[in-house]
Amino acid sequence: MQVTAIGTVTVMILLLGTVLFAQETLGRIGGNEIAKIEISAFMSDKASPADAKRLAAALKRDPRVKSVTYVPKAAGLRQMRDRLRGQIDTSLLTSNPLPDALRIRVVDPNAVHAVADVVRKMPNVANVEYQRDFVDRLLRLYDVMSKVSVAFIALLVITAAIIISNTIRLTVYARRREIAIMQLVGASGTYIRLPFICEGLLDGVIGAVLAVGLLAVGRWQLWPRLESALPFFPLQQADSNFGLFALQLLGVGALVGIVASWISVGRYLRT
């Protein structure tokens, strides 16, 4: 049963670390994609460059706005020509059809819609464009991933706690006579609990150490191979402090062992 408890904690911490690392990786990659999203505010024909700069200054004071870039129509035309080079012959244009524009980036992707609505109502703004469908899909994906991750992590922790609890209960049952004698001579509940709590703590810590070792092997041996196998996917951006990550996982293993042991021994003492 001890081996079963330690093995369960190892598997639980291993899966927990994998899920958290994958969540962080996808979160950073998605965050980089979101950071590229811009709200394009096109000025009206009657608006002057001074009007556009005043509007940009007002938007910079909004805490939801990360940056605002003023793009004059001449610069916008150059960017369009560079983007369409080899696709459309822009030399046929006799005049500049583009208006002055503001490129706006927000701090939180959830605020994209709200900021776009505010900009659309501002004076001298003729039109506002951004990737609304892409933002909606990305936010929905983040929401689903967060809920699934939380549910999966909770399931892993509960499973490990139940197995450790049952292991400690069997140990308590095997020593029921000694515990009864200790109760008769006046030993406190905490004094009786302490050895079993230490046993649960050791189960949790040993299992977590084994899991962290396996995660370390995967991080430094398998991860570089995965990066080289998927060069088109920006996995190299998902780097983290593995030392702090390992300490957190060890803390989770220890906590699960302590809580499961405390509950298990408490039930026996009450009966």
CORGIFEN-V728674 format. One record per backbone hydrogen bond with DSSP energy under -0.5 kcal/mol. CO is the residue of the C=O (numbers start at 1). NH is the residue of the N-H. If there is no record, write none. Layout:
<<CO NH> <CO NH>>
//
This chain:
<<1 5> <2 6> <3 7> <4 8> <5 9> <6 10> <7 11> <8 12> <9 13> <10 14> <11 15> <12 16> <13 17> <14 18> <15 19> <16 20> <17 21> <18 22> <19 23> <20 24> <21 25> <22 26> <23 27> <24 28> <25 29> <26 30> <27 31> <28 32> <29 33> <30 34> <31 35> <32 36> <33 36> <34 37> <38 40> <39 41> <39 104> <40 42> <40 129> <41 102> <42 126> <42 127> <44 47> <48 52> <49 53> <50 54> <51 55> <52 56> <53 57> <54 58> <55 59> <56 60> <57 61> <58 61> <59 62> <62 65> <64 107> <67 105> <69 71> <69 103> <70 72> <71 101> <72 76> <73 77> <74 78> <75 79> <76 80> <77 81> <78 82> <79 83> <80 84> <82 85> <84 87> <84 88> <88 90> <89 92> <90 93> <95 97> <100 43> <101 71> <102 41> <102 104> <103 69> <104 39> <105 66> <105 67> <108 111> <109 112> <111 115> <112 116> <113 117> <114 118> <115 119> <116 120> <117 121> <118 121> <119 122> <122 125> <124 44> <124 126> <127 42> <129 40> <130 132> <131 135> <132 136> <133 137> <134 138> <135 139> <136 140> <137 141> <138 142> <139 143> <140 144> <141 145> <142 146> <143 147> <144 148> <145 149> <146 150> <147 151> <148 152> <149 153> <150 154> <151 155> <152 156> <153 157> <154 158> <155 159> <156 160> <157 161> <158 162> <159 163> <160 164> <161 165> <162 166> <163 167> <164 168> <165 169> <166 170> <167 171> <168 172> <169 173> <170 174> <171 175> <172 175> <173 176> <175 179> <176 180> <177 181> <178 182> <179 183> <180 184> <181 185> <182 187> <183 186> <188 192> <189 193> <190 194> <191 195> <192 196> <193 196> <193 197> <194 198> <195 199> <196 200> <197 201> <198 202> <199 203> <200 204> <201 205> <202 206> <203 207> <204 208> <205 209> <206 210> <207 211> <208 212> <209 213> <210 214> <211 215> <212 216> <213 217> <214 218> <215 219> <216 220> <217 221> <217 222> <218 223> <221 225> <222 226> <223 227> <224 228> <225 229> <226 230> <228 231> <230 233> <233 235> <234 237> <235 238> <237 239> <240 242> <241 245> <242 246> <243 247> <244 248> <245 249> <246 250> <247 251> <248 252> <249 253> <250 254> <251 255> <252 256> <253 257> <254 258> <255 259> <256 260> <257 261> <258 262> <259 263> <260 264> <261 265> <262 266> <263 267> <264 268> <265 269> <266 270> <267 271>>
//
